[in-house]
Amino acid sequence: ITSTNGQNQSCRFLSDHDKLVFPYAKMVLSGLMVQDNPQRILIVGLGGGTLVHTYSTLFPDAEIIIAEIDEAVVSVAAEYFDFVQNDKIKVETVDARVYVKRAALRKEQFDLVILDAFNGEYIPEHLMTAEFLEEVKALLPADGMVVANTFSTSRLYSAESVTYQKVFGEFFSIRQFGTGNRVIVAALQPLPDRATLDERARTIRERLDRFDMDLRDYPQYMNTSADWD
């Protein structure tokens, strides 16, 4: 999937649907070192359904809800990326801000919330506010986690970072040389130290081989120090 400004939004290898193309998807998966067994997952933004496929493959018994505002994206994912809804995977065609607010009123909880919404330029502004992140936080159980795909080159980098810090406190900022992405991993539980990350990476590594990813490479990219103004 390519947006109107020429940016690639989703991609997969025709010869191997498990193998991840974009580095950011692997950066998102590195959050498994913080929480490795989500059974209820909310994904904001469908794209081609790459993350849905990956998490449903890893956790076949997990319930995955996708909040996707654009019906055309759902159609493209189904036609070209073999995206299929079933009793475990369901799309809600609605603005994510509305979905999150209504889910909170229903007292729903998600072990993992992945924020991966883009409007062709950047993240929609109403999905970047402290108020929205507080609403997302309210959906998390005590060991819940949020993983957000953002840009490392955005002029909003500092403001975005301070906003996450205000809502969640300390978080992992994952940046990998050669990519324009920055993935944020925030959790309600204390974040693991480097030694724990290394140990969990060794333990979980084999589960991710099919996605062409060596998790042991990723603790070095996970940083909690403030690199913003």
SEFIRO-810362 format. One record per residue: residue number from 1; residue in three letters; x, y, z of N, C-alpha, C in turn. Coordinates in pm, whole numbers, padded with zeros to 5 digits, always signed. Atoms other than C-alpha are relative to their C-alpha. Layout:
<rs>
    i   aa    n_px    n_py    n_pz   ca_px   ca_py   ca_pz    c_px    c_py    c_pz
  NUM  Ala       X       Y       Z       X       Y       Z       X       Y       Z
...
</rs>
This chain:
<rs>
    i   aa    n_px    n_py    n_pz   ca_px   ca_py   ca_pz    c_px    c_py    c_pz
    1  Ile  +00086  -00119  +00000  +00000  +00000  +00000  +00089  +00123  +00000
    2  Thr  -00075  -00124  +00008  +00138  +00340  -00101  -00097  +00116  +00010
    3  Ser  +00088  -00115  -00018  -00016  +00670  +00012  +00017  +00099  -00114
    4  Thr  +00000  -00096  +00111  -00083  +00967  -00214  +00130  +00079  -00009
    5  Asn  -00126  -00073  +00006  +00249  +01130  -00118  +00118  -00092  -00032
    6  Gly  -00105  +00091  +00044  +00443  +00823  -00230  +00063  -00083  +00109
    7  Gln  -00056  +00079  -00109  +00519  +00677  +00113  -00061  -00139  +00001
    8  Asn  +00049  +00137  -00011  +00494  +00301  +00144  -00060  -00022  +00138
    9  Gln  +00071  +00019  -00126  +00239  +00214  +00410  +00000  -00147  +00044
   10  Ser  -00001  +00141  -00034  +00243  -00165  +00392  +00060  -00078  -00117
   11  Cys  -00068  +00077  +00103  +00438  -00431  +00205  +00025  -00140  +00054
   12  Arg  -00036  +00134  -00042  +00502  -00804  +00209  +00068  -00073  -00114
   13  Phe  -00063  +00085  +00100  +00708  -01066  +00030  -00101  -00102  -00050
   14  Leu  +00096  +00095  +00055  +00495  -01272  -00207  +00043  -00144  +00025
   15  Ser  -00051  +00135  -00017  +00719  -01574  -00154  -00004  -00046  +00146
   16  Asp  -00002  +00035  -00142  +00704  -01560  +00227  -00079  +00105  +00077
   17  His  +00087  -00099  -00063  +00413  -01386  +00398  +00036  +00027  +00146
   18  Asp  -00040  -00022  -00139  +00565  -01425  +00745  +00117  +00097  +00012
   19  Lys  -00121  -00083  -00004  +00892  -01248  +00664  -00037  +00148  -00001
   20  Leu  +00034  -00141  -00012  +00870  -00884  +00772  +00089  +00085  -00089
   21  Val  -00072  -00086  +00094  +00967  -00621  +00516  +00054  +00124  +00070
   22  Phe  -00036  -00129  -00057  +00971  -00298  +00717  +00067  -00016  +00136
   23  Pro  -00068  +00007  -00130  +01216  -00250  +01006  -00092  +00039  +00117
   24  Tyr  +00083  -00045  -00111  +00948  -00071  +01212  -00083  -00113  +00059
   25  Ala  +00080  +00113  -00048  +00742  -00391  +01234  +00081  -00086  +00096
   26  Lys  -00087  +00074  -00090  +01038  -00569  +01390  +00024  +00079  +00129
   27  Met  -00016  -00084  -00119  +01088  -00275  +01626  -00123  -00010  +00091
   28  Val  +00123  +00019  -00078  +00723  -00311  +01733  +00005  -00134  +00073
   29  Leu  -00006  +00133  -00060  +00776  -00683  +01796  +00099  -00007  +00117
   30  Ser  -00097  +00003  -00110  +01071  -00606  +02023  -00066  +00032  +00135
   31  Gly  +00074  -00023  -00124  +00810  -00496  +02278  -00032  -00129  +00073
   32  Leu  +00024  +00129  -00065  +00767  -00869  +02348  +00098  -00023  +00115
   33  Met  -00094  +00012  -00112  +01070  -00833  +02575  -00053  +00067  +00126
   34  Val  +00064  -00063  -00115  +00851  -00620  +02801  -00122  -00080  +00043
   35  Gln  +00119  +00081  -00027  +00534  -00827  +02774  -00014  -00101  -00114
   36  Asp  -00013  +00100  +00106  +00535  -01158  +02587  -00120  -00093  -00017
   37  Asn  +00115  +00090  +00015  +00185  -01308  +02615  -00133  +00076  +00000
   38  Pro  +00128  -00074  +00004  -00092  -01062  +02521  -00113  -00087  -00051
   39  Gln  +00114  +00081  +00041  -00431  -01230  +02497  -00115  +00086  -00053
   40  Arg  +00100  -00090  +00059  -00638  -00924  +02404  +00077  +00122  -00052
   41  Ile  -00084  -00100  +00066  -00487  -00680  +02155  -00088  +00097  -00078
   42  Leu  +00063  -00103  +00081  -00608  -00350  +02010  +00106  +00061  -00091
   43  Ile  -00091  -00060  +00097  -00438  -00229  +01692  -00072  +00118  -00065
   44  Val  +00056  -00121  +00061  -00508  +00127  +01577  +00068  +00021  -00135
   45  Gly  -00054  -00012  +00135  -00461  +00138  +01200  +00029  -00138  -00058
   46  Leu  -00014  +00133  +00057  -00486  -00169  +00976  +00112  -00009  -00101
   47  Gly  -00095  +00014  +00109  -00267  -00093  +00675  -00032  -00124  -00082
   48  Gly  +00021  +00125  +00071  -00217  -00419  +00491  -00026  -00118  +00092
   49  Gly  +00026  +00106  -00097  -00270  -00618  +00809  +00124  -00078  +00039
   50  Thr  -00125  +00070  -00031  +00098  -00711  +00854  +00012  -00030  +00149
   51  Leu  -00012  +00023  -00144  +00098  -00663  +01231  -00108  -00095  +00051
   52  Val  +00107  +00093  -00039  -00236  -00842  +01262  +00043  -00143  -00030
   53  His  -00046  +00134  +00038  -00094  -01141  +01074  +00109  -00049  +00095
   54  Thr  -00112  +00040  -00084  +00222  -01142  +01286  -00046  -00039  +00140
   55  Tyr  +00044  +00027  -00137  +00048  -01123  +01623  -00098  -00117  +00007
   56  Ser  +00092  +00114  -00001  -00225  -01370  +01528  +00075  -00131  -00022
   57  Thr  -00084  +00118  +00017  +00045  -01613  +01417  +00071  -00037  +00130
   58  Leu  -00069  +00022  -00127  +00236  -01572  +01743  -00096  -00043  +00110
   59  Phe  +00097  +00024  -00107  -00077  -01578  +01960  -00135  -00038  -00061
   60  Pro  +00121  +00040  +00072  -00346  -01779  +01778  -00127  +00004  +00084
   61  Asp  +00119  -00004  -00085  -00580  -01775  +02077  -00037  +00141  +00045
   62  Ala  +00025  -00138  -00043  -00560  -01399  +02127  -00114  +00062  -00080
   63  Glu  +00102  -00080  +00068  -00850  -01170  +02044  +00065  +00129  -00047
   64  Ile  -00061  -00120  +00058  -00740  -00889  +01811  -00110  +00087  -00059
   65  Ile  +00094  -00099  +00052  -00953  -00580  +01751  +00081  +00107  -00073
   66  Ile  -00067  -00105  +00077  -00849  -00332  +01481  -00096  +00117  -00017
   67  Ala  +00076  -00122  +00023  -00977  +00025  +01481  +00056  +00067  -00126
   68  Glu  -00044  -00054  +00130  -00955  +00144  +01117  -00111  +00090  -00053
   69  Ile  +00102  -00098  +00038  -01137  +00458  +01004  -00042  -00012  -00147
   70  Asp  +00023  -00004  +00145  -01116  +00394  +00627  -00041  -00137  -00052
   71  Glu  +00048  +00128  +00054  -01327  +00119  +00472  +00083  -00044  -00121
   72  Ala  -00081  +00035  +00118  -01110  +00135  +00158  +00126  -00076  +00041
   73  Val  -00119  +00070  -00048  -00806  +00025  +00360  -00034  -00145  +00033
   74  Val  +00044  +00136  -00033  -00999  -00277  +00488  -00018  -00082  -00127
   75  Ser  +00021  +00068  +00128  -01097  -00365  +00130  +00132  -00036  -00068
   76  Val  -00131  +00025  +00062  -00740  -00333  +00001  +00074  -00111  +00075
   77  Ala  -00067  +00104  -00080  -00604  -00545  +00288  -00059  -00137  -00031
   78  Ala  +00065  +00128  +00030  -00858  -00816  +00210  +00033  -00049  -00140
   79  Glu  -00019  +00039  +00139  -00804  -00810  -00167  +00144  -00033  -00034
   80  Tyr  -00138  +00013  +00042  -00427  -00779  -00186  +00093  -00061  +00106
   81  Phe  -00086  +00052  -00108  -00293  -00893  +00154  -00064  -00119  +00072
   82  Asp  +00065  +00119  -00056  -00529  -01185  +00225  -00047  +00020  +00143
   83  Phe  +00049  -00026  -00135  -00659  -01016  +00538  -00141  -00057  +00014
   84  Val  +00128  +00066  -00023  -00950  -01215  +00681  -00043  +00023  +00145
   85  Gln  +00056  -00010  -00134  -01175  -01144  +00978  -00060  -00135  +00038
   86  Asn  +00058  +00124  -00050  -01288  -01433  +01196  -00044  +00022  +00144
   87  Asp  +00049  -00015  -00136  -01402  -01504  +01550  +00105  +00057  +00094
   88  Lys  -00108  -00055  -00083  -01061  -01389  +01683  +00048  +00136  -00049
   89  Ile  -00049  -00123  +00061  -00990  -01098  +01447  -00118  +00080  -00054
   90  Lys  +00116  -00080  +00039  -01240  -00816  +01401  +00041  +00146  -00022
   91  Val  -00024  -00141  +00029  -01226  -00471  +01241  -00121  +00083  +00043
   92  Glu  +00101  -00101  -00030  -01421  -00178  +01384  +00030  +00120  -00089
   93  Thr  -00022  -00111  +00093  -01455  +00080  +01105  -00048  +00129  +00065
   94  Val  +00035  -00116  -00080  -01448  +00385  +01326  +00128  +00076  +00035
   95  Asp  -00112  -00079  -00048  -01221  +00668  +01434  +00051  -00060  +00132
   96  Ala  -00058  +00065  -00119  -00982  +00525  +01695  -00030  +00077  +00128
   97  Arg  +00031  -00080  -00121  -01050  +00813  +01933  -00139  -00035  +00053
   98  Val  +00136  +00038  -00037  -01418  +00724  +01932  -00002  -00142  +00056
   99  Tyr  +00001  +00138  -00046  -01350  +00353  +01967  +00058  -00012  +00141
  100  Val  -00065  +00008  -00130  -01114  +00399  +02261  -00090  +00056  +00110
  101  Lys  +00089  -00061  -00100  -01356  +00629  +02442  -00117  -00093  +00033
  102  Arg  +00113  +00090  -00023  -01645  +00386  +02396  +00044  -00129  +00070
  103  Ala  -00051  +00121  -00065  -01431  +00087  +02497  +00022  +00025  +00149
  104  Ala  -00019  -00034  -00142  -01344  +00264  +02822  -00133  +00005  +00073
  105  Leu  +00133  -00005  -00062  -01712  +00328  +02892  -00055  -00140  +00023
  106  Arg  +00042  +00140  -00015  -01770  -00046  +02841  +00089  -00078  +00098
  107  Lys  -00093  +00061  -00096  -01488  -00116  +03092  +00083  -00111  -00065
  108  Glu  -00084  +00099  +00067  -01293  -00312  +02830  +00145  +00020  +00038
  109  Gln  -00143  -00008  -00023  -00927  -00392  +02878  +00074  -00076  -00109
  110  Phe  -00087  +00063  +00099  -00646  -00482  +02638  +00140  -00014  +00060
  111  Asp  -00136  +00022  -00050  -00314  -00637  +02734  +00101  +00082  -00079
  112  Leu  -00091  -00071  +00090  -00151  -00465  +02437  -00079  +00091  -00091
  113  Val  +00056  -00095  +00096  -00244  -00153  +02242  +00113  +00045  -00092
  114  Ile  -00099  -00042  +00100  -00051  -00086  +01920  -00058  +00118  -00076
  115  Leu  +00043  -00121  +00069  -00082  +00266  +01779  +00080  +00012  -00129
  116  Asp  -00068  +00004  +00130  -00002  +00255  +01407  -00084  +00071  -00106
  117  Ala  +00088  -00074  +00092  -00234  +00512  +01248  +00076  +00113  -00068
  118  Phe  -00059  -00109  +00077  -00116  +00743  +00971  -00102  +00052  -00100
  119  Asn  +00096  -00060  +00092  -00309  +00984  +00752  +00065  +00037  -00133
  120  Gly  -00072  -00032  +00122  -00052  +01004  +00471  +00112  +00099  +00025
  121  Glu  -00104  -00094  -00037  +00154  +01275  +00640  +00066  -00040  +00132
  122  Tyr  -00050  +00042  -00130  +00187  +01175  +01003  -00118  -00057  +00080
  123  Ile  +00107  +00050  -00086  -00018  +01051  +01297  -00109  +00107  +00010
  124  Pro  +00107  -00099  -00017  -00361  +01221  +01311  +00014  +00070  +00136
  125  Glu  -00034  -00078  -00121  -00326  +01501  +01567  -00084  -00037  +00121
  126  His  +00083  +00031  -00116  -00618  +01390  +01782  +00034  -00136  +00060
  127  Leu  -00052  +00124  -00056  -00437  +01058  +01835  +00138  +00020  +00060
  128  Met  -00131  -00032  -00058  -00130  +01235  +01975  -00011  +00077  +00132
  129  Thr  +00017  -00085  -00117  -00277  +01427  +02267  +00015  -00078  +00130
  130  Ala  -00006  +00062  -00133  -00226  +01360  +02637  -00136  -00057  +00037
  131  Glu  +00134  +00049  -00033  -00603  +01322  +02667  -00027  -00136  -00064
  132  Phe  +00019  +00128  +00067  -00611  +01043  +02410  +00084  -00109  +00066
  133  Leu  -00086  +00100  -00062  -00316  +00864  +02568  -00050  -00039  +00139
  134  Glu  +00061  +00033  -00129  -00487  +00886  +02907  -00117  -00097  -00019
  135  Glu  +00112  +00090  +00029  -00791  +00719  +02752  +00051  -00139  -00038
  136  Val  -00062  +00128  +00033  -00569  +00447  +02606  +00052  -00068  +00127
  137  Lys  -00055  +00053  -00126  -00398  +00403  +02943  -00109  -00064  +00085
  138  Ala  +00112  +00052  -00080  -00738  +00345  +03104  -00045  -00138  -00048
  139  Leu  +00037  +00131  +00053  -00782  +00037  +02882  +00097  -00111  +00043
  140  Leu  -00105  +00096  -00031  -00469  -00133  +03020  -00018  -00062  +00137
  141  Pro  -00008  +00062  -00132  -00458  -00389  +03301  +00135  +00033  +00065
  142  Ala  -00120  -00035  -00076  -00178  -00376  +03558  +00129  -00031  -00076
  143  Asp  -00119  +00035  +00077  +00068  -00544  +03319  -00015  +00039  -00147
  144  Gly  +00026  -00041  +00138  -00061  -00369  +03006  +00111  +00083  -00061
  145  Met  -00108  -00067  +00073  +00158  -00213  +02739  -00055  +00071  -00123
  146  Val  +00029  -00075  +00122  +00133  +00047  +02462  +00126  +00002  -00086
  147  Val  -00110  -00011  +00095  +00353  +00031  +02151  -00046  +00093  -00111
  148  Ala  +00040  -00102  +00098  +00343  +00332  +01918  +00107  +00015  -00107
  149  Asn  -00089  -00023  +00112  +00498  +00366  +01573  +00000  +00148  -00034
  150  Thr  -00012  -00143  +00029  +00624  +00722  +01523  +00122  +00021  -00091
  151  Phe  -00115  -00032  +00084  +00890  +00901  +01315  +00112  +00060  +00085
  152  Ser  -00114  -00058  -00071  +01238  +00977  +01447  +00037  +00136  -00057
  153  Thr  -00035  -00125  +00067  +01260  +01269  +01202  -00109  +00106  +00011
  154  Ser  +00110  -00095  -00009  +00935  +01441  +01295  +00040  +00124  +00079
  155  Arg  -00025  -00123  -00076  +00952  +01804  +01406  -00080  +00002  +00130
  156  Leu  +00077  +00013  -00123  +00704  +01699  +01673  +00066  -00096  +00099
  157  Tyr  -00066  +00103  -00080  +00956  +01454  +01821  +00005  +00036  +00149
  158  Ser  -00014  -00039  -00141  +01019  +01651  +02141  -00135  +00010  +00070
  159  Ala  +00132  -00015  -00060  +00656  +01742  +02206  -00067  -00136  +00019
  160  Glu  +00056  +00135  -00008  +00550  +01385  +02134  +00061  -00077  +00117
  161  Ser  -00070  +00071  -00107  +00811  +01248  +02373  -00046  +00049  +00137
  162  Val  +00043  -00056  -00128  +00712  +01483  +02654  -00144  -00042  +00033
  163  Thr  +00139  +00041  -00021  +00346  +01389  +02605  -00007  -00143  +00052
  164  Tyr  -00004  +00138  -00049  +00418  +01017  +02644  +00058  -00007  +00141
  165  Gln  -00061  -00001  -00133  +00640  +01092  +02942  -00100  +00049  +00106
  166  Lys  +00100  -00053  -00094  +00362  +01293  +03107  -00103  -00105  +00037
  167  Val  +00107  +00099  -00023  +00111  +01008  +03070  +00054  -00129  +00060
  168  Phe  -00048  +00133  -00040  +00328  +00698  +03121  +00125  +00002  +00087
  169  Gly  -00128  -00002  -00069  +00645  +00818  +03291  +00109  -00053  -00093
  170  Glu  -00111  +00052  +00079  +00959  +00638  +03174  -00051  -00096  -00108
  171  Phe  +00036  +00090  +00109  +00930  +00462  +02837  +00123  -00033  -00081
  172  Phe  -00107  +00035  +00093  +01152  +00284  +02588  -00021  +00074  -00131
  173  Ser  -00004  -00061  +00132  +01240  +00484  +02279  +00091  -00088  -00085
  174  Ile  -00076  +00094  +00082  +01352  +00242  +02007  +00031  +00065  -00134
  175  Arg  -00044  -00059  +00126  +01555  +00390  +01724  +00109  -00087  -00059
  176  Gln  -00095  +00087  +00069  +01746  +00190  +01466  +00061  +00078  -00115
  177  Phe  -00070  -00075  +00104  +02009  +00345  +01241  -00046  -00044  -00138
  178  Gly  +00039  +00030  +00138  +01901  +00369  +00879  -00150  -00002  -00022
  179  Thr  +00145  -00007  +00015  +01528  +00392  +00950  -00046  +00138  +00045
  180  Gly  +00057  -00128  -00043  +01308  +00698  +00990  -00101  -00018  +00111
  181  Asn  +00100  +00030  -00102  +01100  +00530  +01257  +00057  +00011  +00141
  182  Arg  -00028  +00012  -00143  +01098  +00561  +01634  -00122  -00069  +00061
  183  Val  +00108  +00072  -00066  +00890  +00307  +01826  +00007  +00026  +00149
  184  Ile  +00012  -00025  -00143  +00771  +00396  +02175  -00064  -00121  +00066
  185  Val  +00057  +00109  -00080  +00710  +00118  +02428  -00020  +00052  +00141
  186  Ala  +00035  -00049  -00134  +00529  +00229  +02743  -00084  -00105  +00069
  187  Ala  +00070  +00105  -00074  +00397  +00001  +03015  -00039  +00052  +00138
  188  Leu  +00039  -00036  -00136  +00217  +00025  +03347  +00094  -00064  +00102
  189  Gln  -00095  +00064  -00089  +00468  -00215  +03502  +00138  +00061  -00020
  190  Pro  -00137  -00053  +00018  +00834  -00117  +03561  +00067  -00062  -00121
  191  Leu  -00068  +00049  +00119  +01046  -00149  +03249  +00121  -00085  +00039
  192  Pro  -00116  +00086  -00032  +01308  -00429  +03247  +00132  +00070  -00028
  193  Asp  -00133  -00055  +00025  +01677  -00341  +03270  +00066  -00074  -00116
  194  Arg  -00067  +00056  +00118  +01930  -00427  +03000  +00029  -00149  +00015
  195  Ala  -00030  +00141  -00020  +02031  -00760  +03153  -00125  -00085  -00019
  196  Thr  +00127  +00073  +00015  +01666  -00869  +03168  -00043  -00003  -00146
  197  Leu  +00032  -00003  +00143  +01608  -00757  +02809  +00082  -00102  -00077
  198  Asp  -00087  +00095  +00069  +01907  -00960  +02692  -00044  -00144  +00026
  199  Glu  +00043  +00136  -00035  +01784  -01269  +02878  -00131  -00036  -00069
  200  Arg  +00129  +00026  +00065  +01429  -01237  +02744  +00017  -00015  -00150
  201  Ala  -00026  +00011  +00145  +01563  -01185  +02391  +00051  -00138  -00035
  202  Arg  -00051  +00136  +00025  +01753  -01514  +02414  -00111  -00103  +00014
  203  Thr  +00107  +00096  -00026  +01447  -01692  +02551  -00105  -00002  -00110
  204  Ile  +00109  -00014  +00097  +01197  -01561  +02294  +00047  -00014  -00144
  205  Arg  -00056  -00016  +00134  +01429  -01548  +01992  -00055  -00100  -00102
  206  Glu  +00038  +00101  +00098  +01332  -01877  +01826  -00143  +00018  -00049
  207  Arg  +00139  -00022  +00041  +00963  -01781  +01819  -00010  +00100  -00114
  208  Leu  +00006  -00107  +00100  +01049  -01490  +01589  +00084  -00029  -00124
  209  Asp  -00083  +00033  +00116  +01281  -01669  +01346  -00079  +00005  -00131
  210  Arg  +00080  +00006  +00122  +00997  -01715  +01095  -00028  +00138  -00058
  211  Phe  +00023  -00137  +00047  +00962  -01335  +01074  +00129  +00068  -00046
  212  Asp  -00130  -00051  +00043  +01329  -01296  +00973  +00051  +00107  +00097
  213  Met  -00038  -00096  -00104  +01413  -01128  +01302  +00077  -00070  +00109
  214  Asp  -00076  +00050  -00114  +01681  -01193  +01562  -00018  +00098  +00115
  215  Leu  +00036  -00091  -00108  +01545  -01042  +01882  +00121  +00044  +00081
  216  Arg  -00119  -00035  -00077  +01892  -01041  +02037  +00066  +00130  -00048
  217  Asp  -00057  -00124  +00054  +01980  -00745  +01813  -00065  +00125  +00059
  218  Tyr  +00083  -00117  -00028  +01718  -00518  +01966  +00016  +00065  +00138
  219  Pro  -00019  -00072  -00127  +01800  -00450  +02336  +00091  +00122  -00012
  220  Gln  -00092  -00113  +00016  +02080  -00220  +02217  -00070  +00126  -00051
  221  Tyr  +00072  -00115  +00054  +01822  +00004  +02047  -00100  +00059  +00099
  222  Met  +00105  -00039  -00093  +01595  +00035  +02353  +00059  +00090  +00108
  223  Asn  -00063  -00103  -00084  +01672  +00353  +02544  -00108  +00075  +00079
  224  Thr  +00093  -00076  -00082  +01498  +00530  +02832  +00045  +00143  +00027
  225  Ser  -00050  -00136  -00027  +01713  +00843  +02843  -00068  +00101  -00092
  226  Ala  +00068  -00105  +00076  +01563  +01170  +02723  +00095  +00052  -00109
  227  Asp  -00080  -00051  +00111  +01699  +01252  +02376  -00077  +00111  -00073
  228  Trp  +00082  -00106  +00057  +01459  +01541  +02323  +00020  +00128  +00081
  229  Asp  -00010  -00130  -00065  +01441  +01909  +02412  -00112  +00010  +00104
</rs>
